[in-house]
Amino acid sequence: MDDHQTTTLVQNIQALLVEALHITPEQATPDLAFGDLPQWDSMGHMEVMMTLEQRYDVEINADTIAALTSVPAISAYLQEKGHA
């Protein structure tokens, strides 16, 4: 995957976080992680996971939920699943 595809994927994840967490685009930084903002708490995390499942048609299990706790981790997971 080239840098442009990775950048676009990260931007899409940031947009998803803005929507799921009800935060501003400025708050959704490329390295944002669980717990960095009050909105990304355990309830917010579940909202992020549900939005990811719907948007990317991926199944997220308990192990995945525990692993997908940052923009880079979500990006890597989606790349692994073939989403660019």
Buried (B, 14 or more C-beta within 10 A) or exposed (E): EEEEEBEEBBBBBBEBBBBBBEBEEEBBBEEBEBEBBEBBEEEBBEBBBEBBEEBBEBEBEEEBBEBBBBBBBBBBBBBEEEBE
